[in-house]
């Protein structure tokens, strides 16, 4: 039996077309980007969680000579949120990359490990959160759920796909 997986996303030409909370997530992710420590890869990333209670948690990637001891910005933000035992749910995760992409038409996207961690937090809160990605050309991609970015999430029941 052949099955098919489809996903949707929203594409915007600029941050100005995003909702106010999505714009806030991108603005905060840009701020977090300034704290990225990536002397080895020059692959700087900033992430920001906007929570239901209007608070936020920032993360930036942090590298280390003892590769792979570093951590991606998305996981820094999500693990910080978890460590704070915050009870307010995640509403939006904004992710911004530095100037590492050579082609302005490339789409910025989180790694597989970060996607799995996003899935864990979405499952824990039993509610999806939006993921907003800013590309180098200023365009944005918005996913309403991690399930649109990561099919066959580790540990997911088959009927949810």
Buried (B, 14 or more C-beta within 10 A) or exposed (E): EEEEEEEEBBEBEEBEBBEEBBBBBBBBBBBBBEBBEBEEEEBBBBBBBBBBEEEBBBBBBBBEEEEEEBBBBBBBBBBBBBEEEBEBBBBBBBBBBBEBBEEEEEBBBBEEEBBBBBBBBBBEBEEBBBBBBBBBBEBBBBBBBBBBBBEEBEEBEEEEE
